[in-house]
Amino acid sequence: AGWLLLGTAPPRRWGSCSASCLPPGGSRGAEGAQIAVALVLCLAVAFGVFFLGRHLLLQAESLAAPPARERRPSREAEGSTGGV
């Protein structure tokens, strides 16, 4: 309320800027660049979450699966092939 007594303009708030306070000419390019940067960042985050989730899911599946035992041929099978 002090600005009323001093005769100055009230403080601006975010989002209160209308078309009259934008710089002439270059505002469209700046908006397009901001949208492009935001889109790239969103895609990077989305792919990061996707691949991290995929990696964690595969890791969890490998931990939950019982360990595979290596099958070794029996001693009888080894003896019969070696004596030919």
Secondary structure, DSSP 8 states (H G I E B T S, - for coil): -HHHHHT------TT---GGGS-TTTHHHHHHHHHHHHHHHHHHHHHHHHHHHHHHHHHHHHHHS---------HHHHHHHHT-
